[in-house]
Amino acid sequence: MQTFKQYLHPLYRDVDKVADFSDLKALSPLEEEEYPNLKRVVHIKRDSIKNLLKRLEQLQEELEHQIYLIETESDLDERASAKKIYNQILDKILEIVDRTNNEIIALDSPYFGKIQFKPYDSRTDNPLSLYIGKFALIDEQTHIPLITDWRSPIANLYYQNSGPKNNVSFIAPSGERRGDLLQKRQFQISRGRIRGIYDARSGNVAADEFLLSQLNERLGKKLQDIVSTIQAQQNSIIRDYLNKPILIQGVAGSGKTTILLHRLAYIFYAHKDQISSNNSLIIAPNQLFIDYVSDVLPNLGVSKVDTETYLFWAKSVLGWNDRFTISNKKSDLDIKSYKGSLEFLNVLERYFEKFEEDLLENIPYSGKDSIENRYFELKKEFPNIDMLERLDLAVEYTFAKKQFKQATTGFYDATNDIDLNHKKNISSYFRKKCNIYSLYKDLFKTDLVSREISKYSLEGLTQDGGIRNYRMEDLAPMVYLHLKINGIKQYEKDYVMVDEAQDMSFVQLATLVMVAKSGNITIAGDLAQSIIAPFYIRDWDDVINLIKDITNKDTQYYQLQKCYRTTIEIVNFANKVFEGRFPKSYKLPEAVLRHGDEVGILEYDRDIKDLSKDKIEELISLIKDQFKKGAVTCALLCRDRDHADILYPIFKEYEDVIGRQVVSYKESDYKGGLQILPIENAKGLEFDSVIFADLNSNYYSTDELSIRLFYVGITRALHRVFVVTKKKDSVTELLLKY
């Protein structure tokens, strides 16, 4: 029988064991106080999970029966009916799997916080005691909330206050409620057991200890939710209002990505009537990053959010298949920069206006003036109608007006068939002229761009049989023209999230802002981590102005300075290296709480690829030692793909010695072991230990890109960093300030 239990959280096998509290001994007074509530909640969750598992087994049996009918039924109608029922049962199974996993997550760690709040308008002297967790839980008999969802309005008291405080407030559905926060308690709970209790006091160390304990647990894991440790500034961003653009500038490790994902989870909860997860979009830098963040939203009870790279999203908008491929022609960085610039956006706008004019002037019909006049009337009265729809309406209006005139004057001739042919010819003319690939190619046959740019562009926009080629920088401009012609209705998203935006072009960002309904877009990035040349964005003000031009809305700007990922020693090392090398307006990271080892500098007399066997074995020993110390992920960061391709086979040979997988950047899954990858591919990720390979003049210089690559590389580390350098090398000495 087909089983779906493989898609369940592994803890489903141990729900009875988790709910058996007979092993509890020697509890502290605080634990004695708190365990009765935890037991009650865990038992409720256990019963819910067991009921869901029972229902899952029933559905699996029903599904198996439908499979039998499909395979054996000879009547086509009966077989079609069986297939329909099969799909309905399958949908129910997937729903049950999602619900079960949410319940298992809640069984494992039902809540992480507790507040006691005494409202001033309360009719009793008893304060409200509320436990805060990922998912709400209501007692079915008393209808009293046993757990309050972290996204609820009252949970704001937990996040916005570091401890007990008088005269605090939150915005309830009925309006503002004020009172005194009497207690803020934080819990570490796993497998239904209390691992730690922290009574937070304003200004005391308990809150810091709790945060530190959570940060230290981030060892070799994919990105996780941070609902238990959301800080006040992060909370403000997550809960910010709808229908306005948000831009986040955050230093490495400041939590930009987690804020984006938690904001989505909050929005789906607080604005479920306006925002659908099925119609929201996350744009990520690469497939490895997508895998790295893939657990966060499901753990917050959110599924079915479209997460794409810009390349895949853009191709889906254009309706392109594999017959459209990226050209292997060499890129010119200056021209590439120009094609992603604000200046080129203006060129596209002027080109579109000229195209629109020429299109109407050359309609293959003698009454084209009537079509053109009606088109511009519609454009003025209904600016939100897309161009093609406006064209069709103008054509229909023109021919309907003609027929009406004939009917009112009593004139009649057999023109219906002729008119139909005219309309078909006009429609065919519109569709042919609006072919985006051809239209964009024609731009470079005009005087709107220089001859040099035209020649270069046409070399990349070539057709080979049925294959059409394009350079990557040509994709966003074609999407822009496509949206201008076809409108945004069918592509509009309830919410758009853009991560690692510092490496995107202005044209790419413009297309994403265009499809974000009501300005619902959050963009996050770090200007210091722009490592994919050319560097389009030097100042976020340019992006803010672009958003204003498209949406007519002001952007809410946030700046995050605190680094939660990396130890104080690594942050101090990074700041020493990069101080004075970034613009004065750029604020360097501030380390938070965690201490660790000093950054290790490993000097050799040659590149890693040329090291003797005994020196390579020294590095292998160092890597092996990282795993002995508890590391799960270790990254060997390389200058580029060629560099990674050279080093991968060298270290792959020692896989058995290391005792862990040696993983190439060509794999798209975020795995444990030693990952050998270019810094570009590591962007946005984190690893327990990082080895920065070959910081010397053979691979780096003291230019802007090298400095940015070095910065991004060493700030990927959670716990330890080692920099492999060459003795008496000019670049090494300058970057490390010997």
Secondary structure, 3 states (H helix, E strand, C coil): CCCCHHHCCHHHHHHHHHCCCCCCCCCCHHHHHHHHHHHHHHHHHHHHHHHHHHHHHHHHHHHHHHHHHHHHCCCHHHHHHHHHHHHHHHHHHHHHHHHHHHHHHHHHCCCCEEEEEEECCCCCCCCEEEEEECCCEECCCCCCEEEEECCCHHHHHHHHCCCCEEEEEEEECCEEEEEEEEEEEEEEEECCEEEEEEEECCCCCHHHHHHHHHHHCCCCCCCCCCCCCCCHHHHHHHCCCCCCCEEEEECCCCCHHHHHHHHHHHHHHHCCCCCCHHHEEEECCCHHHHHHCCCHHHHCCCCCCEEECHHHHHHHHHCCCCCEEECCCCCCHHHHHHHCCHHHHHHHHHHHHHHHHHHHHCCCCCCHHHHHHHHHHHHHHCCCCCHHHHHHHHHHHHHHHHHHHHHHHCCCCCCHHHHHHHHHHHHHHHHHHCCHHHHHHHHCCCCCCCHHHHHHHHHHCCEECCEEEECHHHHHHHHHHHHHHHCCCCCCECEEEECCHHHCCHHHHHHHHHHEHHHCEEEEECHHHCCCCCCCCCCHHHHHHHHHHHHCCCCEEEEECEECCCCHHHHHHHHHHHCCCCCCCCCCCEECCCCCCCCEEEEECCCHHHCCHHHHHHHHHHHHHHHHCCCCEEEEEECCHHHHHHHHHHHHCCHHHHCCCEEECCCCCCCCEEEEEEHHHHCCCCEEEEEEEEECCCCCCCCHHHHHHHHHHHCCEEEEEEEEEECCCHHHHHHHCC
